[in-house]
Amino acid sequence: MEVEAAIIKLPKNDTAVLDWAPDGKQFATGHSNGQVKLYENEEQVALLEGHKKAVTSIAWSPDGRAFATAGHDNRVLLWRDGTLLADLGGHKRPVYELGWSSDSELLASCSGDGNLIIWHEVEKAATLIGHEKAVTSLSWSPDGDSLASGSADATVRVWDRDGNLVSVLKGHNDAMARVAWSPDGGSKLLASSSYDNTARLWRNSEEVAVMTGHKDRVFGLGWRPDGEILATGGGFKDAMVKLWKSDGNEMANLTGHRSSVYQIKWRPDGSMFASSSFDKSVRLWNLEKELAVLKGHSGPALGIKWSPNGKTLASTGTGTIALWHVP
């Protein structure tokens, strides 16, 4: 497969995070120096100042009216129409991830302070206290009624929309890497991946599958849009991509990467998925084989995000943003 790319060069030590606007006309990036940039047609159109330290996460609301950024400065900032709408503050340690509910009413943030915060518009709606260590991952259910969080305390917690604790999911024996609800809302399946070399499936507060076979921590975790298949990516000693049915049975073991697989993201139509790796490559796969090896990063390829129409895959790493035009 021939894939053309547009490369945006960044300062040597700048590591970016990126998210697309829901209409696909813009994407926003956050940078190590705290700057936030807006792009249209691969050209920068705005430079936004607000964070005092590196930006760690960026998330557009599903309705496209605003986007949020989080950083090592412990802050969550809300932006609209290229201007700062609100400095939400709130956390006492760096903020690791942001996520909007499907109706765009609520924004969740998780932090090294061990807490999550749910925000409604520009006000704090709830502080979710319970994890004993840093909270590094979060995921809203498709209906927006449940929020899952993964922590370095080796637990997954599920909260309701109001911030009340519903359940504590115990089974992993090391720090959590990622949590992700199945896009098939009817299945009520929640996936988790961990430094204990496993991924697990949960339903209604019960563990329903333990997926073993990776030989190192499991960083990558991504559901196909129909919720029928889950892909996982292994750490440095493993570098494997595995595919699993939604019942936890292994379907395929895909080799190619030479170092840790960091993220996995499916194309919106489910026809293929992308993986990013510390081996400096981004790779495209179908259910059976590798389709393309995308090389353009000078260091580890970290974040990946498909445009809403699935025609462009953005990948970020230290010193580079790459926009891959995938046929």
Buried (B, 14 or more C-beta within 10 A) or exposed (E): EEBEBBBBEBEEEBBBBBBBBBEBEBBBBBBBBBBBBBBEEEEEEBEBEBBEBBBBBBBBBBEBEBBBBBBBBBBBBBBEEEEBBBEBEBBEBBBBBBBBBBEBBBBBBBBBBBBBBBBEEEEBBBEBEBBEBBBBBBBBBBBBBBBBBBBBBBBBBBBEBEBEEBBEBEBBEEBBBBBBBBBBBEBBBBBBBBBBBBBBBBEEEEBBBEBBBBEBBBBBBBBBBEBBBBBBBBBBEBBBBBBBEBEBEEBBEBEBBEBBBBBBBBBEEBBBBBBBBBBBBBBBBEBEEBBBBBBBBBBBBBBBBBBBEBBBBBBBBBBBBBBBEBE
